[in-house]
Amino acid sequence: MVLPALIALSAVQVAFAQEDGRIIINRVEVWGLFYKGMVIAFTIGAIVMGVIAYVVFRFRESNPKNVAREPTEGGH
């Protein structure tokens, strides 16, 4: 959702910059979009990794809240 909005916003900025008479170097614009996309990707990746680490830590077997109250062996 963020990446398409970012691409659309950058495309609109480039279009209006061309109308103003400024010279646009496409190579620079493409690298700018690439870097913005990479920042977003690393941020989302860090958030996902944080959530995974929290879930693993919270629901580990040695957590006292996750200990079985009754023995489950042989109780099909």
N, CA, C, O and CB atoms as a CASP TS submission, in Angstrom:
PFRMAT TS
TARGET T0000
AUTHOR 0000-0000-0000
METHOD Language model
MODEL 1
PARENT N/A
ATOM      1  N   MET     1       0.821  -1.178   0.000  1.00  0.00           N
ATOM      2  CA  MET     1       0.000   0.000   0.000  1.00  0.00           C
ATOM      3  C   MET     1       0.870   1.247   0.000  1.00  0.00           C
ATOM      4  O   MET     1       0.538   2.229  -0.665  1.00  0.00           O
ATOM      5  CB  MET     1      -0.937  -0.005   1.194  1.00  0.00           C
ATOM      6  N   VAL     2       1.955   1.226   0.719  1.00  0.00           N
ATOM      7  CA  VAL     2       2.822   2.390   0.799  1.00  0.00           C
ATOM      8  C   VAL     2       3.640   2.544  -0.472  1.00  0.00           C
ATOM      9  O   VAL     2       3.812   3.655  -0.973  1.00  0.00           O
ATOM     10  CB  VAL     2       3.741   2.286   2.008  1.00  0.00           C
ATOM     11  N   LEU     3       4.144   1.435  -0.996  1.00  0.00           N
ATOM     12  CA  LEU     3       5.008   1.501  -2.167  1.00  0.00           C
ATOM     13  C   LEU     3       4.278   2.041  -3.400  1.00  0.00           C
ATOM     14  O   LEU     3       4.832   2.904  -4.082  1.00  0.00           O
ATOM     15  CB  LEU     3       5.573   0.126  -2.465  1.00  0.00           C
ATOM     16  N   PRO     4       3.063   1.580  -3.723  1.00  0.00           N
ATOM     17  CA  PRO     4       2.374   2.179  -4.875  1.00  0.00           C
ATOM     18  C   PRO     4       2.090   3.677  -4.683  1.00  0.00           C
ATOM     19  O   PRO     4       2.177   4.455  -5.633  1.00  0.00           O
ATOM     20  CB  PRO     4       1.063   1.442  -5.129  1.00  0.00           C
ATOM     21  N   ALA     5       1.755   4.068  -3.458  1.00  0.00           N
ATOM     22  CA  ALA     5       1.520   5.490  -3.198  1.00  0.00           C
ATOM     23  C   ALA     5       2.802   6.287  -3.387  1.00  0.00           C
ATOM     24  O   ALA     5       2.769   7.396  -3.921  1.00  0.00           O
ATOM     25  CB  ALA     5       0.970   5.698  -1.777  1.00  0.00           C
ATOM     26  N   LEU     6       3.918   5.739  -2.959  1.00  0.00           N
ATOM     27  CA  LEU     6       5.213   6.409  -3.117  1.00  0.00           C
ATOM     28  C   LEU     6       5.569   6.559  -4.587  1.00  0.00           C
ATOM     29  O   LEU     6       6.044   7.613  -5.010  1.00  0.00           O
ATOM     30  CB  LEU     6       6.317   5.632  -2.385  1.00  0.00           C
ATOM     31  N   ILE     7       5.344   5.521  -5.359  1.00  0.00           N
ATOM     32  CA  ILE     7       5.653   5.572  -6.792  1.00  0.00           C
ATOM     33  C   ILE     7       4.760   6.589  -7.487  1.00  0.00           C
ATOM     34  O   ILE     7       5.229   7.366  -8.318  1.00  0.00           O
ATOM     35  CB  ILE     7       5.483   4.181  -7.439  1.00  0.00           C
ATOM     36  N   ALA     8       3.468   6.586  -7.147  1.00  0.00           N
ATOM     37  CA  ALA     8       2.546   7.546  -7.759  1.00  0.00           C
ATOM     38  C   ALA     8       2.926   8.978  -7.401  1.00  0.00           C
ATOM     39  O   ALA     8       2.909   9.854  -8.266  1.00  0.00           O
ATOM     40  CB  ALA     8       1.106   7.261  -7.318  1.00  0.00           C
ATOM     41  N   LEU     9       3.264   9.226  -6.156  1.00  0.00           N
ATOM     42  CA  LEU     9       3.651  10.563  -5.719  1.00  0.00           C
ATOM     43  C   LEU     9       4.912  11.029  -6.433  1.00  0.00           C
ATOM     44  O   LEU     9       4.997  12.182  -6.858  1.00  0.00           O
ATOM     45  CB  LEU     9       3.864  10.588  -4.207  1.00  0.00           C
ATOM     46  N   SER    10       5.882  10.149  -6.567  1.00  0.00           N
ATOM     47  CA  SER    10       7.124  10.513  -7.266  1.00  0.00           C
ATOM     48  C   SER    10       6.864  10.787  -8.740  1.00  0.00           C
ATOM     49  O   SER    10       7.454  11.701  -9.317  1.00  0.00           O
ATOM     50  CB  SER    10       8.170   9.398  -7.119  1.00  0.00           C
ATOM     51  N   ALA    11       5.983   9.998  -9.353  1.00  0.00           N
ATOM     52  CA  ALA    11       5.658  10.222 -10.766  1.00  0.00           C
ATOM     53  C   ALA    11       4.979  11.575 -10.961  1.00  0.00           C
ATOM     54  O   ALA    11       5.257  12.273 -11.936  1.00  0.00           O
ATOM     55  CB  ALA    11       4.753   9.096 -11.295  1.00  0.00           C
ATOM     56  N   VAL    12       4.100  11.945 -10.051  1.00  0.00           N
ATOM     57  CA  VAL    12       3.423  13.243 -10.134  1.00  0.00           C
ATOM     58  C   VAL    12       4.434  14.367  -9.947  1.00  0.00           C
ATOM     59  O   VAL    12       4.362  15.382 -10.639  1.00  0.00           O
ATOM     60  CB  VAL    12       2.295  13.347  -9.075  1.00  0.00           C
ATOM     61  N   GLN    13       5.370  14.202  -9.026  1.00  0.00           N
ATOM     62  CA  GLN    13       6.391  15.231  -8.814  1.00  0.00           C
ATOM     63  C   GLN    13       7.252  15.397 -10.057  1.00  0.00           C
ATOM     64  O   GLN    13       7.593  16.524 -10.418  1.00  0.00           O
ATOM     65  CB  GLN    13       7.270  14.878  -7.604  1.00  0.00           C
ATOM     66  N   VAL    14       7.608  14.310 -10.714  1.00  0.00           N
ATOM     67  CA  VAL    14       8.416  14.381 -11.928  1.00  0.00           C
ATOM     68  C   VAL    14       7.627  15.079 -13.035  1.00  0.00           C
ATOM     69  O   VAL    14       8.177  15.897 -13.773  1.00  0.00           O
ATOM     70  CB  VAL    14       8.853  12.965 -12.381  1.00  0.00           C
ATOM     71  N   ALA    15       6.342  14.757 -13.146  1.00  0.00           N
ATOM     72  CA  ALA    15       5.522  15.378 -14.192  1.00  0.00           C
ATOM     73  C   ALA    15       5.410  16.884 -13.987  1.00  0.00           C
ATOM     74  O   ALA    15       5.532  17.644 -14.949  1.00  0.00           O
ATOM     75  CB  ALA    15       4.126  14.751 -14.217  1.00  0.00           C
ATOM     76  N   PHE    16       5.186  17.323 -12.776  1.00  0.00           N
ATOM     77  CA  PHE    16       5.084  18.758 -12.516  1.00  0.00           C
ATOM     78  C   PHE    16       6.434  19.449 -12.648  1.00  0.00           C
ATOM     79  O   PHE    16       6.489  20.622 -13.019  1.00  0.00           O
ATOM     80  CB  PHE    16       4.511  19.003 -11.127  1.00  0.00           C
ATOM     81  N   ALA    17       7.521  18.747 -12.353  1.00  0.00           N
ATOM     82  CA  ALA    17       8.848  19.335 -12.500  1.00  0.00           C
ATOM     83  C   ALA    17       9.156  19.584 -13.973  1.00  0.00           C
ATOM     84  O   ALA    17       9.812  20.570 -14.309  1.00  0.00           O
ATOM     85  CB  ALA    17       9.920  18.421 -11.873  1.00  0.00           C
ATOM     86  N   GLN    18       8.690  18.704 -14.854  1.00  0.00           N
ATOM     87  CA  GLN    18       8.923  18.898 -16.278  1.00  0.00           C
ATOM     88  C   GLN    18       8.121  20.086 -16.806  1.00  0.00           C
ATOM     89  O   GLN    18       8.572  20.772 -17.723  1.00  0.00           O
ATOM     90  CB  GLN    18       8.562  17.629 -17.053  1.00  0.00           C
ATOM     91  N   GLU    19       6.947  20.337 -16.243  1.00  0.00           N
ATOM     92  CA  GLU    19       6.145  21.477 -16.674  1.00  0.00           C
ATOM     93  C   GLU    19       6.778  22.793 -16.245  1.00  0.00           C
ATOM     94  O   GLU    19       6.597  23.812 -16.913  1.00  0.00           O
ATOM     95  CB  GLU    19       4.732  21.371 -16.116  1.00  0.00           C
ATOM     96  N   ASP    20       7.510  22.786 -15.152  1.00  0.00           N
ATOM     97  CA  ASP    20       8.143  24.005 -14.662  1.00  0.00           C
ATOM     98  C   ASP    20       9.368  24.378 -15.479  1.00  0.00           C
ATOM     99  O   ASP    20       9.895  25.477 -15.307  1.00  0.00           O
ATOM    100  CB  ASP    20       8.528  23.845 -13.211  1.00  0.00           C
ATOM    101  N   GLY    21       9.832  23.522 -16.345  1.00  0.00           N
ATOM    102  CA  GLY    21      11.001  23.803 -17.149  1.00  0.00           C
ATOM    103  C   GLY    21      12.279  23.267 -16.556  1.00  0.00           C
ATOM    104  O   GLY    21      13.346  23.448 -17.142  1.00  0.00           O
ATOM    105  N   ARG    22      12.208  22.611 -15.408  1.00  0.00           N
ATOM    106  CA  ARG    22      13.408  22.024 -14.821  1.00  0.00           C
ATOM    107  C   ARG    22      13.790  20.760 -15.585  1.00  0.00           C
ATOM    108  O   ARG    22      12.930  20.040 -16.093  1.00  0.00           O
ATOM    109  CB  ARG    22      13.189  21.709 -13.321  1.00  0.00           C
ATOM    110  N   ILE    23      15.075  20.509 -15.656  1.00  0.00           N
ATOM    111  CA  ILE    23      15.554  19.323 -16.351  1.00  0.00           C
ATOM    112  C   ILE    23      15.549  18.150 -15.375  1.00  0.00           C
ATOM    113  O   ILE    23      16.064  18.246 -14.261  1.00  0.00           O
ATOM    114  CB  ILE    23      16.977  19.554 -16.943  1.00  0.00           C
ATOM    115  N   ILE    24      14.959  17.048 -15.816  1.00  0.00           N
ATOM    116  CA  ILE    24      14.867  15.840 -14.991  1.00  0.00           C
ATOM    117  C   ILE    24      15.819  14.794 -15.571  1.00  0.00           C
ATOM    118  O   ILE    24      15.786  14.493 -16.764  1.00  0.00           O
ATOM    119  CB  ILE    24      13.387  15.293 -14.935  1.00  0.00           C
ATOM    120  N   ILE    25      16.657  14.256 -14.706  1.00  0.00           N
ATOM    121  CA  ILE    25      17.536  13.157 -15.110  1.00  0.00           C
ATOM    122  C   ILE    25      16.878  11.883 -14.607  1.00  0.00           C
ATOM    123  O   ILE    25      16.805  11.640 -13.402  1.00  0.00           O
ATOM    124  CB  ILE    25      19.014  13.325 -14.536  1.00  0.00           C
ATOM    125  N   ASN    26      16.399  11.073 -15.543  1.00  0.00           N
ATOM    126  CA  ASN    26      15.626   9.875 -15.185  1.00  0.00           C
ATOM    127  C   ASN    26      16.441   8.900 -14.343  1.00  0.00           C
ATOM    128  O   ASN    26      15.902   8.247 -13.451  1.00  0.00           O
ATOM    129  CB  ASN    26      15.131   9.174 -16.445  1.00  0.00           C
ATOM    130  N   ARG    27      17.728   8.802 -14.623  1.00  0.00           N
ATOM    131  CA  ARG    27      18.584   7.884 -13.871  1.00  0.00           C
ATOM    132  C   ARG    27      18.581   8.243 -12.385  1.00  0.00           C
ATOM    133  O   ARG    27      18.523   7.363 -11.527  1.00  0.00           O
ATOM    134  CB  ARG    27      20.024   7.911 -14.424  1.00  0.00           C
ATOM    135  N   VAL    28      18.643   9.539 -12.089  1.00  0.00           N
ATOM    136  CA  VAL    28      18.645   9.991 -10.705  1.00  0.00           C
ATOM    137  C   VAL    28      17.289   9.713 -10.052  1.00  0.00           C
ATOM    138  O   VAL    28      17.230   9.307  -8.892  1.00  0.00           O
ATOM    139  CB  VAL    28      18.982  11.492 -10.628  1.00  0.00           C
ATOM    140  N   GLU    29      16.214   9.929 -10.787  1.00  0.00           N
ATOM    141  CA  GLU    29      14.876   9.668 -10.250  1.00  0.00           C
ATOM    142  C   GLU    29      14.666   8.191  -9.958  1.00  0.00           C
ATOM    143  O   GLU    29      14.059   7.833  -8.949  1.00  0.00           O
ATOM    144  CB  GLU    29      13.812  10.157 -11.223  1.00  0.00           C
ATOM    145  N   VAL    30      15.166   7.335 -10.839  1.00  0.00           N
ATOM    146  CA  VAL    30      15.011   5.885 -10.638  1.00  0.00           C
ATOM    147  C   VAL    30      15.787   5.440  -9.403  1.00  0.00           C
ATOM    148  O   VAL    30      15.273   4.654  -8.607  1.00  0.00           O
ATOM    149  CB  VAL    30      15.494   5.100 -11.888  1.00  0.00           C
ATOM    150  N   TRP    31      17.015   5.926  -9.228  1.00  0.00           N
ATOM    151  CA  TRP    31      17.787   5.560  -8.044  1.00  0.00           C
ATOM    152  C   TRP    31      17.136   6.101  -6.782  1.00  0.00           C
ATOM    153  O   TRP    31      17.169   5.447  -5.739  1.00  0.00           O
ATOM    154  CB  TRP    31      19.221   6.077  -8.158  1.00  0.00           C
ATOM    155  N   GLY    32      16.544   7.288  -6.863  1.00  0.00           N
ATOM    156  CA  GLY    32      15.825   7.842  -5.707  1.00  0.00           C
ATOM    157  C   GLY    32      14.664   6.953  -5.305  1.00  0.00           C
ATOM    158  O   GLY    32      14.454   6.690  -4.121  1.00  0.00           O
ATOM    159  N   LEU    33      13.904   6.487  -6.299  1.00  0.00           N
ATOM    160  CA  LEU    33      12.793   5.567  -6.006  1.00  0.00           C
ATOM    161  C   LEU    33      13.314   4.253  -5.423  1.00  0.00           C
ATOM    162  O   LEU    33      12.715   3.689  -4.507  1.00  0.00           O
ATOM    163  CB  LEU    33      11.968   5.289  -7.284  1.00  0.00           C
ATOM    164  N   PHE    34      14.431   3.776  -5.962  1.00  0.00           N
ATOM    165  CA  PHE    34      15.010   2.532  -5.460  1.00  0.00           C
ATOM    166  C   PHE    34      15.388   2.666  -3.985  1.00  0.00           C
ATOM    167  O   PHE    34      15.078   1.791  -3.176  1.00  0.00           O
ATOM    168  CB  PHE    34      16.242   2.140  -6.292  1.00  0.00           C
ATOM    169  N   TYR    35      16.055   3.758  -3.646  1.00  0.00           N
ATOM    170  CA  TYR    35      16.465   3.950  -2.256  1.00  0.00           C
ATOM    171  C   TYR    35      15.268   4.121  -1.331  1.00  0.00           C
ATOM    172  O   TYR    35      15.277   3.601  -0.215  1.00  0.00           O
ATOM    173  CB  TYR    35      17.381   5.158  -2.141  1.00  0.00           C
ATOM    174  N   LYS    36      14.245   4.833  -1.769  1.00  0.00           N
ATOM    175  CA  LYS    36      13.040   4.979  -0.945  1.00  0.00           C
ATOM    176  C   LYS    36      12.381   3.619  -0.733  1.00  0.00           C
ATOM    177  O   LYS    36      11.947   3.290   0.371  1.00  0.00           O
ATOM    178  CB  LYS    36      12.042   5.965  -1.602  1.00  0.00           C
ATOM    179  N   GLY    37      12.312   2.831  -1.812  1.00  0.00           N
ATOM    180  CA  GLY    37      11.731   1.492  -1.698  1.00  0.00           C
ATOM    181  C   GLY    37      12.522   0.590  -0.772  1.00  0.00           C
ATOM    182  O   GLY    37      11.944  -0.190  -0.014  1.00  0.00           O
ATOM    183  N   MET    38      13.847   0.692  -0.828  1.00  0.00           N
ATOM    184  CA  MET    38      14.681  -0.129   0.040  1.00  0.00           C
ATOM    185  C   MET    38      14.523   0.271   1.504  1.00  0.00           C
ATOM    186  O   MET    38      14.520  -0.591   2.383  1.00  0.00           O
ATOM    187  CB  MET    38      16.142  -0.021  -0.378  1.00  0.00           C
ATOM    188  N   VAL    39      14.394   1.555   1.771  1.00  0.00           N
ATOM    189  CA  VAL    39      14.170   2.001   3.155  1.00  0.00           C
ATOM    190  C   VAL    39      12.854   1.438   3.668  1.00  0.00           C
ATOM    191  O   VAL    39      12.781   0.957   4.799  1.00  0.00           O
ATOM    192  CB  VAL    39      14.168   3.553   3.248  1.00  0.00           C
ATOM    193  N   ILE    40      11.819   1.496   2.846  1.00  0.00           N
ATOM    194  CA  ILE    40      10.520   0.946   3.245  1.00  0.00           C
ATOM    195  C   ILE    40      10.622  -0.561   3.460  1.00  0.00           C
ATOM    196  O   ILE    40      10.078  -1.087   4.431  1.00  0.00           O
ATOM    197  CB  ILE    40       9.445   1.262   2.182  1.00  0.00           C
ATOM    198  N   ALA    41      11.317  -1.258   2.558  1.00  0.00           N
ATOM    199  CA  ALA    41      11.440  -2.716   2.678  1.00  0.00           C
ATOM    200  C   ALA    41      12.196  -3.111   3.948  1.00  0.00           C
ATOM    201  O   ALA    41      11.789  -4.043   4.641  1.00  0.00           O
ATOM    202  CB  ALA    41      12.154  -3.291   1.446  1.00  0.00           C
ATOM    203  N   PHE    42      13.290  -2.412   4.258  1.00  0.00           N
ATOM    204  CA  PHE    42      14.049  -2.729   5.472  1.00  0.00           C
ATOM    205  C   PHE    42      13.232  -2.409   6.725  1.00  0.00           C
ATOM    206  O   PHE    42      13.309  -3.133   7.718  1.00  0.00           O
ATOM    207  CB  PHE    42      15.379  -1.950   5.493  1.00  0.00           C
ATOM    208  N   THR    43      12.459  -1.338   6.681  1.00  0.00           N
ATOM    209  CA  THR    43      11.625  -0.989   7.836  1.00  0.00           C
ATOM    210  C   THR    43      10.561  -2.057   8.073  1.00  0.00           C
ATOM    211  O   THR    43      10.357  -2.494   9.206  1.00  0.00           O
ATOM    212  CB  THR    43      10.960   0.388   7.628  1.00  0.00           C
ATOM    213  N   ILE    44       9.893  -2.469   7.021  1.00  0.00           N
ATOM    214  CA  ILE    44       8.867  -3.510   7.148  1.00  0.00           C
ATOM    215  C   ILE    44       9.512  -4.826   7.601  1.00  0.00           C
ATOM    216  O   ILE    44       8.948  -5.540   8.431  1.00  0.00           O
ATOM    217  CB  ILE    44       8.112  -3.708   5.797  1.00  0.00           C
ATOM    218  N   GLY    45      10.684  -5.146   7.061  1.00  0.00           N
ATOM    219  CA  GLY    45      11.389  -6.359   7.471  1.00  0.00           C
ATOM    220  C   GLY    45      11.772  -6.333   8.944  1.00  0.00           C
ATOM    221  O   GLY    45      11.670  -7.345   9.637  1.00  0.00           O
ATOM    222  N   ALA    46      12.215  -5.165   9.421  1.00  0.00           N
ATOM    223  CA  ALA    46      12.572  -5.050  10.842  1.00  0.00           C
ATOM    224  C   ALA    46      11.351  -5.225  11.729  1.00  0.00           C
ATOM    225  O   ALA    46      11.432  -5.854  12.784  1.00  0.00           O
ATOM    226  CB  ALA    46      13.230  -3.695  11.123  1.00  0.00           C
ATOM    227  N   ILE    47      10.222  -4.675  11.308  1.00  0.00           N
ATOM    228  CA  ILE    47       8.985  -4.820  12.093  1.00  0.00           C
ATOM    229  C   ILE    47       8.562  -6.289  12.123  1.00  0.00           C
ATOM    230  O   ILE    47       8.200  -6.805  13.180  1.00  0.00           O
ATOM    231  CB  ILE    47       7.842  -3.936  11.499  1.00  0.00           C
ATOM    232  N   VAL    48       8.603  -6.959  10.982  1.00  0.00           N
ATOM    233  CA  VAL    48       8.216  -8.376  10.923  1.00  0.00           C
ATOM    234  C   VAL    48       9.150  -9.223  11.785  1.00  0.00           C
ATOM    235  O   VAL    48       8.687 -10.105  12.509  1.00  0.00           O
ATOM    236  CB  VAL    48       8.232  -8.885   9.462  1.00  0.00           C
ATOM    237  N   MET    49      10.453  -8.970  11.718  1.00  0.00           N
ATOM    238  CA  MET    49      11.392  -9.729  12.527  1.00  0.00           C
ATOM    239  C   MET    49      11.172  -9.473  14.019  1.00  0.00           C
ATOM    240  O   MET    49      11.318 -10.387  14.831  1.00  0.00           O
ATOM    241  CB  MET    49      12.824  -9.378  12.138  1.00  0.00           C
ATOM    242  N   GLY    50      10.826  -8.252  14.381  1.00  0.00           N
ATOM    243  CA  GLY    50      10.521  -7.945  15.776  1.00  0.00           C
ATOM    244  C   GLY    50       9.294  -8.693  16.263  1.00  0.00           C
ATOM    245  O   GLY    50       9.272  -9.206  17.382  1.00  0.00           O
ATOM    246  N   VAL    51       8.271  -8.753  15.417  1.00  0.00           N
ATOM    247  CA  VAL    51       7.052  -9.478  15.794  1.00  0.00           C
ATOM    248  C   VAL    51       7.349 -10.973  15.936  1.00  0.00           C
ATOM    249  O   VAL    51       6.869 -11.615  16.871  1.00  0.00           O
ATOM    250  CB  VAL    51       5.931  -9.247  14.744  1.00  0.00           C
ATOM    251  N   ILE    52       8.132 -11.522  15.018  1.00  0.00           N
ATOM    252  CA  ILE    52       8.482 -12.942  15.110  1.00  0.00           C
ATOM    253  C   ILE    52       9.274 -13.225  16.383  1.00  0.00           C
ATOM    254  O   ILE    52       9.017 -14.216  17.066  1.00  0.00           O
ATOM    255  CB  ILE    52       9.291 -13.378  13.876  1.00  0.00           C
ATOM    256  N   ALA    53      10.234 -12.359  16.705  1.00  0.00           N
ATOM    257  CA  ALA    53      11.025 -12.546  17.924  1.00  0.00           C
ATOM    258  C   ALA    53      10.133 -12.466  19.161  1.00  0.00           C
ATOM    259  O   ALA    53      10.315 -13.239  20.101  1.00  0.00           O
ATOM    260  CB  ALA    53      12.147 -11.493  18.007  1.00  0.00           C
ATOM    261  N   TYR    54       9.175 -11.544  19.172  1.00  0.00           N
ATOM    262  CA  TYR    54       8.259 -11.430  20.304  1.00  0.00           C
ATOM    263  C   TYR    54       7.423 -12.698  20.454  1.00  0.00           C
ATOM    264  O   TYR    54       7.278 -13.220  21.560  1.00  0.00           O
ATOM    265  CB  TYR    54       7.343 -10.209  20.134  1.00  0.00           C
ATOM    266  N   VAL    55       6.875 -13.191  19.354  1.00  0.00           N
ATOM    267  CA  VAL    55       6.022 -14.386  19.421  1.00  0.00           C
ATOM    268  C   VAL    55       6.833 -15.591  19.880  1.00  0.00           C
ATOM    269  O   VAL    55       6.355 -16.376  20.699  1.00  0.00           O
ATOM    270  CB  VAL    55       5.371 -14.673  18.048  1.00  0.00           C
ATOM    271  N   VAL    56       8.041 -15.748  19.372  1.00  0.00           N
ATOM    272  CA  VAL    56       8.890 -16.879  19.783  1.00  0.00           C
ATOM    273  C   VAL    56       9.219 -16.772  21.267  1.00  0.00           C
ATOM    274  O   VAL    56       9.159 -17.769  21.987  1.00  0.00           O
ATOM    275  CB  VAL    56      10.197 -16.925  18.944  1.00  0.00           C
ATOM    276  N   PHE    57       9.567 -15.577  21.731  1.00  0.00           N
ATOM    277  CA  PHE    57       9.914 -15.393  23.137  1.00  0.00           C
ATOM    278  C   PHE    57       8.696 -15.571  24.034  1.00  0.00           C
ATOM    279  O   PHE    57       8.798 -16.163  25.108  1.00  0.00           O
ATOM    280  CB  PHE    57      10.528 -14.014  23.356  1.00  0.00           C
ATOM    281  N   ARG    58       7.551 -15.063  23.603  1.00  0.00           N
ATOM    282  CA  ARG    58       6.338 -15.104  24.428  1.00  0.00           C
ATOM    283  C   ARG    58       5.785 -16.519  24.558  1.00  0.00           C
ATOM    284  O   ARG    58       5.310 -16.894  25.630  1.00  0.00           O
ATOM    285  CB  ARG    58       5.270 -14.187  23.839  1.00  0.00           C
ATOM    286  N   PHE    59       5.837 -17.306  23.497  1.00  0.00           N
ATOM    287  CA  PHE    59       5.212 -18.624  23.504  1.00  0.00           C
ATOM    288  C   PHE    59       6.229 -19.759  23.545  1.00  0.00           C
ATOM    289  O   PHE    59       5.952 -20.851  23.048  1.00  0.00           O
ATOM    290  CB  PHE    59       4.335 -18.777  22.292  1.00  0.00           C
ATOM    291  N   ARG    60       7.397 -19.518  24.127  1.00  0.00           N
ATOM    292  CA  ARG    60       8.405 -20.576  24.240  1.00  0.00           C
ATOM    293  C   ARG    60       7.936 -21.626  25.261  1.00  0.00           C
ATOM    294  O   ARG    60       7.071 -21.356  26.094  1.00  0.00           O
ATOM    295  CB  ARG    60       9.791 -19.980  24.657  1.00  0.00           C
ATOM    296  N   GLU    61       8.515 -22.805  25.179  1.00  0.00           N
ATOM    297  CA  GLU    61       8.088 -23.904  26.049  1.00  0.00           C
ATOM    298  C   GLU    61       8.449 -23.658  27.499  1.00  0.00           C
ATOM    299  O   GLU    61       7.732 -24.114  28.389  1.00  0.00           O
ATOM    300  CB  GLU    61       8.703 -25.205  25.588  1.00  0.00           C
ATOM    301  N   SER    62       9.534 -22.956  27.766  1.00  0.00           N
ATOM    302  CA  SER    62       9.962 -22.764  29.151  1.00  0.00           C
ATOM    303  C   SER    62       9.192 -21.653  29.859  1.00  0.00           C
ATOM    304  O   SER    62       9.430 -21.391  31.038  1.00  0.00           O
ATOM    305  CB  SER    62      11.440 -22.458  29.192  1.00  0.00           C
ATOM    306  N   ASN    63       8.283 -21.004  29.160  1.00  0.00           N
ATOM    307  CA  ASN    63       7.483 -19.956  29.783  1.00  0.00           C
ATOM    308  C   ASN    63       6.502 -20.597  30.764  1.00  0.00           C
ATOM    309  O   ASN    63       5.770 -21.511  30.382  1.00  0.00           O
ATOM    310  CB  ASN    63       6.728 -19.115  28.708  1.00  0.00           C
ATOM    311  N   PRO    64       6.468 -20.139  32.021  1.00  0.00           N
ATOM    312  CA  PRO    64       5.583 -20.760  33.010  1.00  0.00           C
ATOM    313  C   PRO    64       4.103 -20.694  32.619  1.00  0.00           C
ATOM    314  O   PRO    64       3.327 -21.552  33.040  1.00  0.00           O
ATOM    315  CB  PRO    64       5.777 -20.093  34.351  1.00  0.00           C
ATOM    316  N   LYS    65       3.704 -19.720  31.845  1.00  0.00           N
ATOM    317  CA  LYS    65       2.296 -19.615  31.452  1.00  0.00           C
ATOM    318  C   LYS    65       1.895 -20.693  30.456  1.00  0.00           C
ATOM    319  O   LYS    65       0.705 -20.956  30.286  1.00  0.00           O
ATOM    320  CB  LYS    65       2.021 -18.247  30.857  1.00  0.00           C
ATOM    321  N   ASN    66       2.857 -21.321  29.798  1.00  0.00           N
ATOM    322  CA  ASN    66       2.555 -22.315  28.778  1.00  0.00           C
ATOM    323  C   ASN    66       2.719 -23.746  29.267  1.00  0.00           C
ATOM    324  O   ASN    66       2.675 -24.670  28.456  1.00  0.00           O
ATOM    325  CB  ASN    66       3.428 -22.094  27.589  1.00  0.00           C
ATOM    326  N   VAL    67       2.907 -23.961  30.565  1.00  0.00           N
ATOM    327  CA  VAL    67       3.065 -25.302  31.112  1.00  0.00           C
ATOM    328  C   VAL    67       1.695 -25.978  31.189  1.00  0.00           C
ATOM    329  O   VAL    67       0.713 -25.371  31.617  1.00  0.00           O
ATOM    330  CB  VAL    67       3.741 -25.255  32.514  1.00  0.00           C
ATOM    331  N   ALA    68       1.646 -27.228  30.772  1.00  0.00           N
ATOM    332  CA  ALA    68       0.388 -27.989  30.811  1.00  0.00           C
ATOM    333  C   ALA    68      -0.029 -28.219  32.259  1.00  0.00           C
ATOM    334  O   ALA    68       0.811 -28.548  33.098  1.00  0.00           O
ATOM    335  CB  ALA    68       0.537 -29.350  30.067  1.00  0.00           C
ATOM    336  N   ARG    69      -1.295 -28.053  32.559  1.00  0.00           N
ATOM    337  CA  ARG    69      -1.810 -28.205  33.920  1.00  0.00           C
ATOM    338  C   ARG    69      -1.959 -29.686  34.302  1.00  0.00           C
ATOM    339  O   ARG    69      -1.807 -30.048  35.468  1.00  0.00           O
ATOM    340  CB  ARG    69      -3.162 -27.487  34.055  1.00  0.00           C
ATOM    341  N   GLU    70      -2.251 -30.519  33.327  1.00  0.00           N
ATOM    342  CA  GLU    70      -2.441 -31.947  33.572  1.00  0.00           C
ATOM    343  C   GLU    70      -1.532 -32.734  32.634  1.00  0.00           C
ATOM    344  O   GLU    70      -1.206 -32.264  31.544  1.00  0.00           O
ATOM    345  CB  GLU    70      -3.935 -32.358  33.375  1.00  0.00           C
ATOM    346  N   PRO    71      -1.131 -33.904  33.044  1.00  0.00           N
ATOM    347  CA  PRO    71      -0.329 -34.717  32.108  1.00  0.00           C
ATOM    348  C   PRO    71      -1.204 -35.156  30.940  1.00  0.00           C
ATOM    349  O   PRO    71      -2.353 -35.557  31.120  1.00  0.00           O
ATOM    350  CB  PRO    71       0.285 -35.963  32.828  1.00  0.00           C
ATOM    351  N   THR    72      -0.644 -35.072  29.756  1.00  0.00           N
ATOM    352  CA  THR    72      -1.413 -35.409  28.544  1.00  0.00           C
ATOM    353  C   THR    72      -1.025 -36.767  27.979  1.00  0.00           C
ATOM    354  O   THR    72      -1.591 -37.178  26.966  1.00  0.00           O
ATOM    355  CB  THR    72      -1.211 -34.339  27.475  1.00  0.00           C
ATOM    356  N   GLU    73      -0.086 -37.480  28.588  1.00  0.00           N
ATOM    357  CA  GLU    73       0.323 -38.765  28.059  1.00  0.00           C
ATOM    358  C   GLU    73      -0.764 -39.808  28.290  1.00  0.00           C
ATOM    359  O   GLU    73      -1.275 -39.956  29.400  1.00  0.00           O
ATOM    360  CB  GLU    73       1.638 -39.211  28.697  1.00  0.00           C
ATOM    361  N   GLY    74      -1.106 -40.519  27.237  1.00  0.00           N
ATOM    362  CA  GLY    74      -2.065 -41.585  27.331  1.00  0.00           C
ATOM    363  C   GLY    74      -3.511 -41.112  27.480  1.00  0.00           C
ATOM    364  O   GLY    74      -4.403 -41.937  27.676  1.00  0.00           O
ATOM    365  N   GLY    75      -3.756 -39.858  27.396  1.00  0.00           N
ATOM    366  CA  GLY    75      -5.121 -39.348  27.555  1.00  0.00           C
ATOM    367  C   GLY    75      -5.762 -38.959  26.249  1.00  0.00           C
ATOM    368  O   GLY    75      -6.213 -37.827  26.082  1.00  0.00           O
ATOM    369  N   HIS    76      -5.803 -39.897  25.318  1.00  0.00           N
ATOM    370  CA  HIS    76      -6.357 -39.590  24.003  1.00  0.00           C
ATOM    371  C   HIS    76      -7.777 -39.238  24.095  1.00  0.00           C
ATOM    372  O   HIS    76      -8.409 -38.948  23.079  1.00  0.00           O
ATOM    373  CB  HIS    76      -6.190 -40.726  23.066  1.00  0.00           C
TER
END
